């Protein structure tokens, strides 16, 4: 399955400390009977791989690129693409013009910067072959927080929203 819409809105972190990718509404499975109309682009342009925005073939590497944009933004604390118009955004994505993470976020470990850079390679063949391969590279690049620690962080950051959800569920 190629998700085709990996973005912050579709990545959820639960109080159990587990991260989940959601909203497979436009995902493309190789055995799917219905296909997107030719030339129709679906997803969020700021998180699309250059080949996706150009209407090219989509592979797991396209989702790796999108995950790389999300990770870049998590590390930098800002959007990867800042454009004055939709056309300018498309041009930046198509040309692979993401600002260097090491310059904008010097606190990010060099090994993690290399992971992000590889995920954001303009050429899909130079990216990680799968999300699993990228995840393993992330794990090798820095200490990984435990699920309990991540869950506690989520609880600390969103107590009102979580309390509201608990009331609705009850």
N, C-alpha and C positions, 0 to 999 in steps of 0.2 A: 504494500500500500504506500502510495505517495500522498502525504497529507495535503499539500499545496496551500496551507494557510497557517503555518507555524508563526505565531506572533504572541506578544505578551498577554493579550486577551484570551488566548487559547492555552496558556500554560498556568495551571493552578497548583498551589502548594497547600496541602492540608495540614491540619493540626496534628496529624499523625506523622508529619515530616516527610511525606511522600509527595513527589512532584508528578503531576499527571498532565498529559497533553489531551485536550478536549476538542470538540467540534470537528468531527470528521465529515461534516456536511458536503464538502467539496473534494473529499479525498478521491483519489483515482486508483482503483485496483486493476490489475492487469486483466482480470477476468470479468470486469464490469461490462454489462450490456449497453448501457447508455453512456455516451461520451459528450464532453463539452463541445459545443459548436466550434467549428474551425475559426480561429482568430479571436475567440472569446477568452478574455483574461479574467480569472477569478482569484480573489485574495486581496491582501493589502500590499500595495506597491512598495512601501518602505521596507517590507520584509521578504520581497520576492527575489529569487536569484535572477541574475541577468538573463539567462536562457528562458526563464518563465515569463518575464516581462516582454521578451522579444517573441514569445509565442513558439518557442522551440520545444524539443522533447524534454519531458520532466522525468527525473529519476530520484532515487534516495538522496543524491548529492544536492538536489534542489532544496530539499528539506534541511539538509545539513547547513546550507548557506543561510537559510532563514533562522535556524537555531544559532548560528554564528552571529547574526545581527542582534538577536535577543541577548546573547551572552555579552557582546560588545557593549550594548546599552546598559546592562547590569553593572559591568565593570566601570564604565565611563560616567554613569549617572546622567546621561543625556541621550537624545536621539542620535542615531548613527548618521542619518541623512537630514540635513537642514536645508531646505530649498524654498525659494520664494514663490514657486509655482509648481503645478503638477508636472509640467513639461520639464522643468529643471530637475525635479525629483527623478523622473524617468531617465533623464540623461545621466545623472549621478549613478543610479543603479546599473544602467546598461554599461557604463564605463568602469564600474567597480570602484567608485571614488569614495571610499570610507576613510575618514581621517585616521592617521596612525594612533592606535590605542596606547602605545608606549609613551607617546608625547602628551596625550590628554589625561592619562591615568598612570603616572609613574609609580604608584603604589601597587599596581598589579604585577604579580610575579612574572618574570620574563618567560618562563615555560608556559604559563597560561596565555600570555600574549601570543606566543607561537601557535597555540591551539586555535585561538580566535582567528589569527591571520590565515591559517590553513583552511579553516571553515569558510572564510570569506574569499578564497581564491576565485578569480573571475572564471577560470577554466575549471569546469566540473571534474575533470579527470585528476586535478591536483588537490581536490578536497578529500576529506575522509570518505571512505567508501560507504559508511553507514553511520547512523546515530550512535550505535553501540561502540563503534571504533572511536568516535569523537568522545563519548562518555568515558571510555577507558583512558584516553589521553588526558582528559580533565582530571581524572582521579590520580594519574601519575604526576600531574603538574603541581598539585597542592593538597594539603590535608583536606579531607572531606568531612563535613559536619555530620554528626549522627542524626538519624531521624528524630530522636527525642529532642535534640538540640534545635533542629529546624522547627519542630512542632512548637516548642516553647517560644521561639522567636516569632512565629506566626501569632500565637496567643498574645504575646506582648505588643505586637504592632497593630492588631486589629480587634481589640477586646469588644468594642461597641458593635461592630458588624457581626462578630461571632455570637454575642449575646442575643442580638436580634434574630439571627438564624435559629438559635436554640429555642427562642420563644415561638417562632413560626412552626418549627418542627414539633414542638410540644402541643 
